[in-house]
Amino acid sequence: VRTMPTQADLTVPTLGPGRFDSPLLAKGRVLPDPRLHVRYQAREGTDDLEGEGLFFEKAGPRGKLFFDPAETTAAYVTCGGLAPGLNNTIRSGFYELTHNYGVRRVLGIQQGYKGLDPHEGLEPIELTPDVVDDINDMGGTVLGTSRGGRDPVDMADYLEAHDIDILFCIGGDGTQRGAHAIAEEVRKRGAGRSIVGIPKTIDNDVPFVYMSFGYPTALEGAAEVLRQAHVEARCHENGIGLVKLMGRDAGFIAAGAAVAAQEANFVLVPEIPFPLEGEGGFLHALEKRILSRRHAVVVTAEGAGQHLFESGDASTDASGNKRYRDIGLYLRDHIRDHFHKRHIPTTVKYFDPSYSIRSVPPNANDRVLTDRLARNAAHAAMAGKTDVMVGSWNQATIWVPIAAAVAERKRMDPDGDLWNSVLATTGQPNWRPAAD
């Protein structure tokens, strides 16, 4: 359930009024009215809508700039796990800044936030057309990446030492939290530096972003794996194809891939706890499917079924995320044990394509998406916006304060269209408890 924000929560911080005419004025590319906003709640035929009076600031080029392009240094940093489109984001942002705004110096920070730690001794890379021209056809990130944050004091020191006026932080929830910490430290110093977040996660779980880049390409790859699992299952006696996909706290990839491939019979997601044993449980439903159709495809998100483990792992990874138990191997073993006890011969094929689907070049959808996000991030920075993330809301590109974006995590709606499509295509039981 989304917590209703206030207008103050959605108001983007700014470094100050615009002082320089934008070179985009002559090209007719600026917004006709910089006060344009996007409604938080779209009207749908009712006079009483919660949040109707709330607005986001509409993204886009402004006629007045806070930074003088000729005197500005910008930098990009990529953090966290890989996602298709990282290099495309860097490339589009670089050309927006240099070719359209006239920024003369753009840097690349090596190895994520680790590269912003002066103690690591990693010097930034000078980005030039020769460096970025061909990177849009490559997977991964030419800058390197790492997980985990660093001391914001140290990172602010790094920005000062290298005269970096604008920092673009490309990454997911943890990256944006780090960007917010840097922005707060910079603000304390009165340094007049802009920190802008560009959301990246194939899990599609960043709030105020309808679709994060990397998700469309990952969905395409995951759907192909489901088709392969279906072939394996049909070609073996009582074959079961079990596919584990990424999605720690949100089941968008598992659900979307199932709808795209139309081959899954069961989809398990973090948002909906499912019973494992007993009549009406997952194993009972799987057995009925095998006895009637002789094959099945099961898809699970990595964060599904954590309630089934007797004790959780209290440790966290480098990004501060709680470590989850391996639901894929757990289900594989319990499926085999269940059918063995019932003397039903089965062949279980296990697929875990998580890393292969996130390290490939982006598809056409992601190429368009990364270009739009990167250019609107550049517009925000040059206009003096800071502690801000580029998002998408009600079919418009927006700017949203990072503090609001990291206050929660987007999850799939168990009553929404996507999950209803999963139930329709799979025919699986709806394990979601009835509403009170």
Rosetta blueprint (number, residue, H / E / L):
1 V L
2 R L
3 T L
4 M L
5 P L
6 T L
7 Q L
8 A L
9 D L
10 L L
11 T L
12 V L
13 P L
14 T E
15 L L
16 G L
17 P L
18 G L
19 R L
20 F E
21 D E
22 S L
23 P L
24 L L
25 L L
26 A L
27 K L
28 G L
29 R L
30 V L
31 L L
32 P L
33 D L
34 P L
35 R L
36 L L
37 H E
38 V E
39 R E
40 Y L
41 Q L
42 A L
43 R L
44 E L
45 G L
46 T L
47 D L
48 D L
49 L L
50 E L
51 G L
52 E L
53 G L
54 L L
55 F E
56 F E
57 E E
58 K E
59 A L
60 G L
61 P L
62 R L
63 G L
64 K E
65 L E
66 F L
67 F L
68 D L
69 P H
70 A H
71 E H
72 T L
73 T E
74 A E
75 A E
76 Y E
77 V E
78 T E
79 C L
80 G L
81 G L
82 L L
83 A L
84 P L
85 G L
86 L H
87 N H
88 N H
89 T H
90 I H
91 R H
92 S H
93 G H
94 F H
95 Y H
96 E H
97 L H
98 T H
99 H H
100 N H
101 Y H
102 G L
103 V L
104 R L
105 R E
106 V E
107 L E
108 G E
109 I L
110 Q L
111 Q L
112 G H
113 Y H
114 K H
115 G H
116 L H
117 D L
118 P H
119 H H
120 E H
121 G L
122 L L
123 E L
124 P L
125 I E
126 E E
127 L L
128 T L
129 P H
130 D H
131 V H
132 V H
133 D L
134 D L
135 I H
136 N H
137 D H
138 M L
139 G L
140 G L
141 T L
142 V L
143 L L
144 G L
145 T L
146 S L
147 R L
148 G L
149 G L
150 R L
151 D L
152 P H
153 V H
154 D H
155 M H
156 A H
157 D H
158 Y H
159 L H
160 E H
161 A H
162 H L
163 D L
164 I L
165 D L
166 I E
167 L E
168 F E
169 C E
170 I E
171 G E
172 G L
173 D H
174 G H
175 T H
176 Q H
177 R H
178 G H
179 A H
180 H H
181 A H
182 I H
183 A H
184 E H
185 E H
186 V H
187 R H
188 K H
189 R H
190 G L
191 A L
192 G L
193 R L
194 S E
195 I E
196 V E
197 G E
198 I E
199 P E
200 K E
201 T L
202 I L
203 D L
204 N L
205 D L
206 V L
207 P L
208 F L
209 V E
210 Y L
211 M L
212 S L
213 F E
214 G L
215 Y H
216 P H
217 T H
218 A H
219 L H
220 E H
221 G H
222 A H
223 A H
224 E H
225 V H
226 L H
227 R H
228 Q H
229 A H
230 H H
231 V H
232 E H
233 A H
234 R H
235 C L
236 H L
237 E L
238 N L
239 G E
240 I E
241 G E
242 L E
243 V E
244 K E
245 L E
246 M L
247 G L
248 R L
249 D L
250 A L
251 G L
252 F H
253 I H
254 A H
255 A H
256 G H
257 A H
258 A H
259 V H
260 A H
261 A H
262 Q L
263 E L
264 A L
265 N L
266 F E
267 V E
268 L E
269 V L
270 P L
271 E L
272 I L
273 P L
274 F L
275 P L
276 L L
277 E L
278 G L
279 E L
280 G L
281 G L
282 F H
283 L H
284 H H
285 A H
286 L H
287 E H
288 K H
289 R H
290 I H
291 L H
292 S H
293 R H
294 R L
295 H E
296 A E
297 V E
298 V E
299 V E
300 T E
301 A E
302 E L
303 G L
304 A L
305 G L
306 Q H
307 H H
308 L H
309 F L
310 E L
311 S L
312 G L
313 D L
314 A L
315 S L
316 T E
317 D L
318 A L
319 S L
320 G L
321 N L
322 K E
323 R L
324 Y L
325 R L
326 D L
327 I H
328 G H
329 L H
330 Y H
331 L H
332 R H
333 D H
334 H H
335 I H
336 R H
337 D H
338 H H
339 F H
340 H H
341 K H
342 R L
343 H L
344 I L
345 P L
346 T L
347 T E
348 V E
349 K E
350 Y E
351 F E
352 D L
353 P L
354 S L
355 Y L
356 S L
357 I L
358 R L
359 S L
360 V L
361 P L
362 P L
363 N L
364 A H
365 N H
366 D H
367 R H
368 V H
369 L H
370 T H
371 D H
372 R H
373 L H
374 A H
375 R H
376 N H
377 A H
378 A H
379 H H
380 A H
381 A H
382 M H
383 A L
384 G L
385 K E
386 T L
387 D L
388 V E
389 M E
390 V E
391 G E
392 S E
393 W E
394 N L
395 Q L
396 A E
397 T E
398 I E
399 W E
400 V E
401 P E
402 I H
403 A H
404 A H
405 A H
406 V L
407 A L
408 E L
409 R L
410 K L
411 R L
412 M L
413 D L
414 P L
415 D L
416 G L
417 D H
418 L H
419 W H
420 N H
421 S H
422 V H
423 L H
424 A H
425 T H
426 T H
427 G L
428 Q L
429 P L
430 N L
431 W L
432 R L
433 P L
434 A L
435 A L
436 D L
